[in-house]
């Protein structure tokens, strides 16, 4: 979000002062700055995507491992007549009620981080003291 705001700010500043940029011949300089900021933004987005995908794959892997372990242990108990097949199926269904909220919590974490960053940026804006207007009486 910070990199995105930097590039947006640079583009807005460039466009609002385009007459000055053109008259001074700074077009190439601003294009180079915007390109550099864009590549920084892309690097940050790629690293975020890698971490996000790694986290999602880890959650799916752990879920699959738990399911395999439960089914393996349960099938051994069913074979040894220590557990009924219906009990194993019921336990496996109940396991879904446990793992689904955990997966959703793991998927919620990046959204919470983005909201926290947005909150910090909003607080930065709100803490800036406003300019006092001089009252003119006619």
C-alpha positions in Angstrom: 0.0 0.0 0.0 2.8 2.3 0.8 4.6 1.7 -2.5 1.3 2.1 -4.4 0.7 5.4 -2.6 4.2 6.6 -3.5 3.7 5.9 -7.2 0.3 7.4 -7.2 1.6 10.5 -5.5 4.4 10.9 -8.0 2.0 10.5 -10.9 -0.4 13.1 -9.5 2.4 15.5 -8.8 3.8 15.0 -12.3 0.4 15.6 -13.9 -0.5 18.6 -11.8 2.8 20.3 -12.6 3.0 19.0 -16.2 3.4 22.5 -17.6 6.5 23.0 -15.5 7.8 19.6 -16.3 7.4 20.2 -20.0 8.9 23.7 -20.0 11.9 22.5 -18.1 12.4 19.4 -20.2 12.1 17.0 -17.2 9.9 14.5 -19.0 12.6 11.7 -19.1 13.5 12.3 -15.5 9.9 11.9 -14.3 9.4 8.9 -16.5 12.5 7.3 -15.0 11.2 8.0 -11.5 7.8 6.6 -12.2 9.3 3.5 -13.8 11.6 3.0 -10.8 8.7 3.3 -8.4 6.6 0.9 -10.5 9.3 -1.7 -10.5 9.6 -1.4 -6.7 5.9 -1.8 -6.4 6.0 -4.9 -8.6 8.8 -6.4 -6.5 6.8 -5.9 -3.3 3.7 -7.4 -4.9 5.6 -10.4 -6.1 7.1 -11.0 -2.6 3.7 -10.6 -1.0 2.2 -13.1 -3.5 5.0 -15.6 -2.8 4.4 -15.4 1.0 0.6 -15.5 0.5 0.8 -18.6 -1.7 3.2 -20.3 0.6 0.9 -19.7 3.5 -2.1 -21.1 1.6 -0.3 -24.2 0.5 1.0 -24.8 4.0 -2.6 -24.6 5.4 -3.8 -27.1 2.7 -0.9 -29.4 3.4 -1.5 -29.5 7.1 -5.2 -30.1 6.5 -4.4 -33.0 4.2 -2.0 -34.5 6.6 -4.5 -34.3 9.5 -7.1 -36.0 7.3 -4.8 -38.8 6.3 -3.6 -39.4 9.8 -7.2 -39.5 11.2 -8.4 -41.8 8.4 -5.3 -44.1 8.8 -5.7 -44.4 12.6 -9.4 -44.7 12.3 -9.2 -47.5 9.7 -6.7 -49.4 11.9 -9.2 -49.1 14.8 -12.1 -50.3 12.5 -10.0 -53.3 11.3 -9.2 -54.2 15.0 -12.9 -53.9 15.9 -12.1 -51.1 18.4 -14.2 -48.6 16.5 -17.3 -48.8 14.3 -17.2 -47.6 10.7 -20.1 -45.1 11.4 -18.1 -43.7 14.3 -15.1 -43.2 12.0 -17.2 -41.4 9.4 -18.8 -39.2 12.1 -15.4 -38.3 13.6 -14.1 -37.5 10.2 -17.1 -35.2 9.5 -16.6 -33.5 12.9 -13.0 -33.0 12.0 -14.2 -30.8 9.1 -16.0 -28.5 11.6 -12.6 -28.0 13.4 -10.4 -27.5 10.4 -12.6 -25.2 8.4 -12.5 -22.3 10.9 -8.7 -22.8 11.2 -8.3 -22.5 7.4 -10.5 -19.4 7.4 -8.5 -17.8 10.1 -5.3 -18.5 8.1 -6.9 -16.9 5.0 -8.1 -13.9 7.1 -4.6 -13.1 8.3 -3.4 -11.2 5.1 -6.6 -9.2 5.1 -6.1 -8.2 8.7 -2.5 -7.1 7.8 -3.8 -5.0 4.9 -6.5 -3.4 7.1 -3.9 -2.6 9.7 -1.6 -0.9 7.2 -4.6 1.0 5.8 -5.6 2.0 9.4 -2.0 3.2 10.1 -2.0 5.3 6.9 -5.4 6.8 7.7 -4.2 7.7 11.2 -1.2 9.4 9.7 -3.5 11.5 7.6 -5.9 12.3 10.4 -3.1 13.3 12.8 -1.9 16.0 10.4 -2.9 19.4 11.8 -5.2 21.3 9.5 -4.4 24.7 8.2 -6.2 27.5 10.0 -8.3 29.7 7.8 -8.0 33.4 8.3 -11.4 34.9 8.6 -11.8 38.0 6.5 -14.7 40.4 7.4 -15.9 42.7 4.6 
